[in-house]
Amino acid sequence: MSAALRPARPAPSSTLSGDAMKDAALAKRSVYYDFDKADLKTSELRTVEANAKYLRAHPELKVRVEGNADERGSREYNLALGQRRAEGVMKTMSLLGVTPSRMESVSYGNEKPRATGHDETSWSENRRSDIVYP
């Protein structure tokens, strides 16, 4: 796999049990968006639901949702868009029963790209929220 298309960071083995990692939706911890959008796509909801279910089953865990954007747009715009994306994931997980105090959001805008190309394939990898178990 090229450096431009790196997979999401794996969950720390001390955080997610082997059984949890067998669930493909839980193992996937990035939620992807359409250009200039912060609303969750139906196709991405399963990932959020699986992580919310895992968090409900493990009340000792906390999560950080990191919002990201592609390189297009100003720094300020991308930071705001990343924040809306992260907060949208948190709101959905809250509606699914995760206590809000167990979640935090941060926006990196376009500062932490997953793919380094300057084309739609790369941009689509960078328009995401990452669910991180610190």
C-alpha positions in Angstrom: 0.0 0.0 0.0 1.4 3.4 -0.9 2.2 5.9 1.8 -0.5 8.1 0.3 -3.3 5.7 1.4 -2.4 4.6 4.9 -5.1 2.7 6.9 -6.6 4.1 10.0 -4.5 3.6 13.2 -5.4 0.3 14.7 -7.0 0.3 18.1 -4.6 -0.3 21.0 -4.9 -4.0 21.9 -5.2 -3.0 25.6 -8.4 -1.1 24.8 -10.3 -3.2 22.3 -10.7 -6.9 23.1 -10.2 -9.6 20.6 -13.9 -10.2 20.3 -14.5 -6.5 19.6 -11.9 -6.5 16.9 -13.7 -9.3 15.1 -16.6 -6.9 14.5 -15.6 -5.2 11.2 -17.7 -2.1 11.9 -15.9 -1.6 15.2 -12.5 -2.2 13.8 -13.3 0.6 11.3 -13.0 3.8 13.3 -13.0 6.4 10.5 -16.2 8.0 9.3 -16.0 9.6 5.8 -17.9 12.6 4.4 -18.9 14.1 1.1 -17.1 17.3 0.0 -18.0 20.3 2.1 -20.4 18.2 4.3 -20.5 17.4 8.0 -23.7 15.2 8.1 -23.2 11.5 8.5 -23.8 9.4 5.4 -26.1 6.4 5.9 -23.3 4.2 4.8 -21.1 5.4 7.7 -23.7 5.1 10.4 -22.8 1.4 11.1 -19.3 2.4 12.2 -20.6 5.0 14.7 -23.2 2.5 16.0 -20.7 -0.2 16.6 -18.4 2.1 18.5 -21.3 3.5 20.6 -22.3 -0.1 21.4 -18.8 -0.9 22.5 -18.6 2.2 24.6 -21.9 1.4 26.3 -20.5 -2.1 27.1 -17.3 -0.6 28.5 -18.3 2.4 30.7 -14.7 2.8 31.9 -13.5 3.9 28.4 -13.4 7.4 26.9 -13.1 8.4 23.3 -11.8 11.3 21.3 -13.4 12.1 18.0 -10.9 13.9 15.6 -12.5 15.8 12.8 -10.5 16.3 9.6 -10.9 18.0 6.2 -9.2 17.9 2.9 -6.7 20.6 1.8 -9.2 22.7 -0.1 -10.6 25.7 1.8 -8.9 28.1 4.2 -7.3 27.0 7.5 -10.2 28.5 9.5 -12.9 27.0 7.3 -11.3 23.5 7.5 -10.9 23.7 11.3 -14.6 24.7 11.7 -15.7 21.9 9.2 -13.6 19.3 11.1 -15.1 20.4 14.4 -18.7 20.1 13.0 -17.8 16.6 11.7 -16.4 15.5 15.1 -19.3 17.0 17.0 -21.8 15.3 14.7 -20.3 11.9 15.5 -20.4 12.7 19.2 -24.0 13.8 19.0 -24.9 10.5 17.3 -23.1 8.5 19.9 -24.8 10.4 22.6 -28.2 9.7 21.1 -27.1 6.0 21.0 -26.5 6.1 24.8 -22.9 7.1 25.3 -22.6 9.6 28.1 -21.3 13.0 26.7 -18.7 13.4 29.5 -16.9 10.3 28.1 -16.3 11.9 24.7 -14.3 14.8 23.5 -13.8 16.4 20.1 -10.9 18.0 18.4 -10.5 19.4 14.9 -7.3 19.1 12.9 -8.8 20.7 9.8 -6.4 19.7 7.0 -3.3 19.4 9.3 -3.4 15.6 9.6 -4.0 14.2 6.2 -4.2 10.4 5.7 -3.4 10.7 2.0 -0.9 13.2 0.6 -2.1 13.4 -3.0 -3.8 16.3 -4.6 -6.7 14.5 -6.2 -10.2 13.3 -5.4 -9.0 9.9 -4.2 -6.7 11.5 -1.6 -9.2 14.2 -0.6 -11.9 11.6 0.0 -9.5 9.8 2.5 -8.9 13.1 4.3 -12.6 14.1 4.7 -13.1 12.1 7.9 -13.7 11.8 11.6 -11.5 9.4 13.5 -12.8 7.7 16.6 -9.8 7.3 18.9 -9.5 5.3 22.1 -6.7 7.1 24.0 
